[in-house]
Amino acid sequence: MSTPNGRPNLVDRFFIRLSRPENLGRILRWAWLISLLMLVLGYIIIYTRIRGFI
């Protein structure tokens, strides 16, 4: 999947750079933060929907 001159193409270089440990840690941190915010948002939406029934 590399070019004739031996260099990997742009997509391969992107994934190689993305899979470095410091970048994986950053991705994991952002994924955790986004999932936490989605969980809190879900609870807020559920609470506002059932607030009238309580």
N, C-alpha and C positions, 0 to 999 in steps of 0.2 A: 504493500500500500504506500510505498514511498516513491518519490519522483526519481527519474533516472540519475540525477546527480547525488542521490543518497540522503537528501533532506526529507523528513516527513512532511506531509502536506499540512495545511493550516488547521484542519480539524484535529488531526493527530497531535499536533503541537499544543492545541488548546486543551485537549483532554490530558495530555502529559503534565502540563502546567497546573491544571485543575486538580489533579490527583496527588499533588504534593501534600505532605502532612499538615503544613501550616494553613493551606487553603482548605483542606478537608475539615479542619477544626473550625475555621471561620464559617464554612457552609453549615456545619452541624450546629453551631451556636445560633445562626440566623434561623435555621429550620426549627430549633427548639423555641426560640422567642416567638416566631410566627404561630406555631401551634399553640403556645400558651395564650397568646392574644386571641386566637380563634376560640379557644375554650372559654375564656372570660366573656367574649362577645356572645357566645352561645348561651351562657348562663344569664347574661343580661337580657337577651331576647326572650328566653323562656320566662324569666321573672316578670318582665313587662307584660307578657301575654297572660299569665295566670294571676297577676296581682289583683284583678277585679274579683276573682273567685275565692280569694283567701279572706 
